[in-house]
């Protein structure tokens, strides 16, 4: 189905004509996931963060390098300034390799790798959070367009009905059976319906632009737009919001990201504490001297062990450890803040969805009553018992009720999508 949607775009471009894309909600979501630049940027950032553990882990692996050195020197002279040692200088050309291997730093590098790996996992969760935000925007734009189409249909039917009434009253006025006032009121109602139609058409165009931008296809709004398929009504809501809150605290990707960031900060604090321990490493060199003065042997080699013990560095390590510990504590508090916000947002979304569901039945009842009132007003007007004002008010009531009834279903679907997003269930 996704291929069919993309094929329709290709055909339209080849023939140089405006071709609308036929979409279901699932197809719209797939297009957004494929095309939205914000999600692409989040994925690239997450992929980059996965390189950091590899960078840090390289400190535990052997470091092998090759060297080629040529020296022209005042043979037998020594370095006398700038260094503590004073090696003798000889003209030579030499080539060799050097090897450095960390033996142990008592877990510091390991803790840094773990911290970076947790941070990379947090970035994956942040990418998933970006994805769900885009899916929510797709759902909202999709149902906004369906709502606008429903209102447009009501506006078109309203214009047709009021045009018929205006024509009938105009004919009766020409036969002196109705007054000019009646004609004026009928024309006012007709103009109001045409204004409603123009507004509805503008809302359709705006909804098309919003949906196209959300899908990452901004040009499609000018190239035919979209033909959307209605979605089945969501299932019933649970009787209480507590299970939804529990699911949100467990499944929300932004909460998972903060938990991982907190653990990452704790591992960083451990790594900073491990700065107090010594580091042990092995170094080795080997090479040849194909040409040089006779004092320089034709080959060389050596191996040694180095133990670096920190003694005093101006409280640098203490400050770094304290900073890392405070950042870990701040991450824990940020997680608590987010969990409180999640509980609030789920409860509000649940209440809004419940109200939207109730509006479906209430607006249907309102529409039925408005139509009955309009039929009664029309009958009273036809036999001369009612005024044009009464009929006009009844017609306005029907129009408002039809718009509310047409919008109620899509309002509920939008609120259910928002509830799913708040629960971490929008996939």
N, C-alpha and C positions, 0 to 999 in steps of 0.2 A: 504493500500500500504506500509506503514511503517513496518507493521508486516511481510509482504512478504520479505522485504529487510533484516530484522533481522533473519527471518527463513532461508534464504539462507546461512547466516553466520553459523547458528547452524548446518545445514545439512553438510556443508563443514567440520566443526570441528568433527562431529560424524564419517564421512567417512574417515577422515584423508587425504583429497585431497584439492588441490587449487581450490577454487570456487569463481569466480568473482561475485560481487554484482551488480545487475542491479538497476540503480538509475535514477530517474528524479531529477531535481534541487530541487523541493519541498521536496523530500525524503532525499536528501543530507542535506538540511537545518535542517530538523527535527532530523537527526542523530547527527549533530553537536551540536544542542541545548541540546540534551539529554546527550551527551558523553564528551563534551569539558570541561577539568578540569578548565580552566580559568573562564568559566561562572559559574561552580559549586562553585568556590571560591568566586566569586562576590556575588552570591546568599546567601551563608553562611554569608559573611560579612554584607550584608544588613539585614539579619534576626537577627544577633547579635545587630545591631544598633537599632532595634526596641525594644530591651529590656531596653535600656537606659531610655526612658520616664517612664517606669514602675518603674525603680530604683529610679528616682527622685520623682515620684508621691508618693512613699511610705512615704516621709517625711510629707505628709498631713494626713496620716492615723494613727490610734491609734497604739502605740507601747506597747505591753503587754509582760511582761517577768515574769518568775517564779524564785524563789530563795530558796535555802536550805542552811542554815548556822549553823555551829557548832563552838562554841568558848570555849576555855579553858583560863580563865583569872585570874589575881590576883584581886579577887572580890573587887569592890569599888575603884580601882585605876583609874586614869585618864590619857589620852594622854596629855603629857606636851610639846612635841616638834614635829615640822613638820606640824602642822595644826593650823589654827586660832581658831577653836573650840576645846574643850577638853571633849569629851563625857566620861561618866563613863563606865568602862568595867565590865561585869559580865559573868560568865560561863553560857552557854545556848545552846539550839538547837531550831532553829526557821525555819518556812516555810511560804512563802507568795508570793504575786504577786505585781508587780508595773506597773502602767499605765502612759504613757506620751502621751499627745495629743497637737499638734500644733494648736493654735487657729487662729493666723494670723501672717504672715510675710509681709503683705501689698503687696502681689502679686509676691514676688521674686521666690518662688518655682513654681508658675504657669508659670512665664516667662521662667524659666529653662526647665520645661516640654515642653512648646511650642517650645523652641529652639531645644531640643533634638528630638522632633517629626518631625520638619522640616528637621533636619539633616538626620533622618531615611528615610524620603521621598526622600531627595537628593540622598541617597545611592541606593534607588530603581531606580531612574533615571540613576545613574551611572551603575547599573547592566544592565539596558536596553541599555545603550550606549555600554557596553561590548558585549551584545548580537548582536547589529547591526554590530559591528566591526567583530565579528565572522561570521555573515551572509555575510558580504562583502568579507571576506577571502574565504568563501565557494564558492561564485559566481566567484571570480577571479580564484580559483583553478579549478573549474568545467569547465569554458570556456577555461582556459589554456590547460586542457587535451583535450577538443574537438578540439581546434586549433591544438594541437600537432598531434592528430589523422588525421586531414585533411591534414596537411603537410606530415605526413607519407604516406598517400595514394598517394599524388602527387609524393613523392620520389619513391615509388614502381612502379608507372606508368612510371616515368622518366627512371628508371633503365631498365624496360622492353623495352621501346621504343629505348633507346640508345643501348641496347644489340642487338636489331634487326638491327639497322643501322650498328653497328660494324660488325655483321655477314655478312650483305650484302656487305659492302665495302671490308671485308676480302675475300669474294668469288670473287668479281670483281678483286681484286688485284692478286689473284691466277690465274685469267684468263688474267692478264696483261692489264686490262681495267682501273685500278686505281693504283695510285702510293703508295709506302710505306708510304709517308708523309700523305696521306689520311687515311691510316690505323692507323697511330700514333695519328692523331687528333681524330679519332673516338674512339680509346681506351682511350685517355685522357678524352674525354667527358663521357665515360662509367665509368671511375674511379671516376670522379667528382660526377656523379650520385650516385655511391655506397657510397661515402663519405657523401653525403647528406642524404642517407638512414640511414647510421649508426648514424648520428647526430640526425635525426628525431626519431629513435628508442630510443636513449638515452633521448631525451626530453620527450618522452612518459613515460619512466620509472620514470624520475624526477617528471613529473606531477602527476603520480600515487602516489608517495611518499608524495608529497605536499598535495594532496587531502585527502589521508588517515590520515595524521597528523591533518589536519584542521577538519576532522570529528571526531577526538578523537579515531580513529581506526588505529594506526600506524602499527600494524602487518598485516593489510589487504593488504598492498602494496606487501608483500612477499607471500600472500596466495591467489593470484588470481586477485587482483586489482578490477577494476570496469568496468562495461559496462554502458556507459552514453547515455541517450536519448537527442537528440537535443531539444532545446527550441524554441518556436515561436519567431519571430522577434518582438522587442518592437514597440510600437506605435510611431507616429511622435512626434517630439519635439515641444514645444511652440515657438512662434516667438520671444519671448524675455525672458530673464532670471529673470526679476524682480518678477513675481509671484512665481518662484521657491525660490528666496531669502526670500520672505515674508513667505513662507511655512517653510523654514528651520529655520528662527528665531523663528517661533511659535512652531515647532514640534521637533527640535533636542533635544534628551534627555540630552546631555551634557550641553546645554544651560539651560534647565529646572532645571538640578541639580545645576548649579551655581546660578540661581535665588533663589532657595530654600535655598542654603547655605548663600546667602546674607541676606535673611529674618531671617534665623536662627541666624546669627551673630548680627543682630539688636535686636532680642529678648534677646540674651545673654547680650548685652550692657544695655538693660533695667533692666535685673536681677541684674547686677553689680551695677547699680545706686540704686536699691532698698536695697542694703546693708546698706544704711544710715538710714533706718527706723528700729524701734524696732521690736522685735519678742515677741509674747505673747503665752505662753503655759500653760497647766494644767498638774499637776502631782499628782498621788494618789498612796497610798500603803495600803495594808491590809494583815494580816497574823495571825498566831497562834504560840505560844511557848509551845510545849507539855512538855518540861522539861527544868528546869533552876532554878536558885536561887530564893528565895522568893521575892527579890527586882524587879524581871522582871515580868511584868504582863503576863497573859496567852494568851492574844491576843492584837493586836495593829492595828491601822489604822489612816489614815490622808489624807488630800487633800490640794493642794495649787495652787496658780497661780504665774507664774514667768514672769516678764517683763524684757527683756534684751535690754538696750538702749546703742548703740555704741556712745562713746564720742571721744576717740582718739586711733588710732592704728598705728601711724607712717606713715600716708598717704597711708596705704595699700589699702583701699577701693577706693581712688581717682585713684591710679595707675591701679587697676583692671578695673575700669570703663573706663579710658582713653585707656587702651590696647584693651578692647572689642570694643570701638567706632572706633579705628583705624583699627582693623581687619574688621569691617563692611564696612568701607570706601574702604579698599583694595579689599574686595569681590566685591563691586560695580565696581571698576576699572577693575578687572579681567573679569567680565561679559562683559564690553565694549570691552575689547581685544578680547574675544571669538566671540562676535557678528561681529566684523570687520573681523576676520579670516573666519567666516562662509560665509560672503558676498563674500570674495575673493575666497574661495574654491568652492562655488556654481558657480560663474562666470567661473572659470577655468574649472570645470567639465562640464559645459554647452558647452563651446567652444570646449573642447576635444570630447565630444559626437557628436557635430555638424560636426566636421571634420571627425570623424570616420564614420558617416552616409554618408557623401559625398564620402568617400573612397570606399564605396561599389559599387557605380555606376562607379567611375573612374577606379577602378581595373578591373571591368567587361569589360569596354571599352578597357583598356590596354591589357587584355587577348585576346580579339577578334582581336585587331590589331597585337599582337605578333603572334597569330596563322596564320593570313593571311600572315605575313612576313615570317614565317617559311615554310608555304606551297609554297610560291613563291621561297624561297631560295632552297627548296628541288627540285622544278621543274627545276630551273636553273642549279642545280648541276647534276640532272639526264640527262639533254641534253648537259652537258659540258660547259655551259655558266658561271656557278658560281663555286667558289672555296670551298674547305672544310672549310676554315676559315669563309667564309660567312655563310655557313650552321651551323657551330658550334655556331657562335654568335647568329644566329636566334633561335637555340635550347635553348641556355642559356636564351635568352629573354623570351621564352615560359615558361621555368621552373620558372623563377623569377616572371612572371606575374601570374602563377597558384598559387604559394605560397602566393603572395600578395592578390589574389582574395579569396583564401580559408581562409586566416586569417582575412579578412576585416569584415566579418559578426560577428565573435567572438570578434574581437576588439570592435566593436560597442556595442555588448551586455555587454562586460566588462565595457565600459565607461558609459553605461546607469545604470549599477549596482552601479558604483561609484557615479554617479549623484544622484541616489535614496538615497544612504547613506548620501551624503552631505546635501540632503534636509530633512533628517529625515523620509523618506518614505520607507526605507527598513525594512520590518517586516517579 
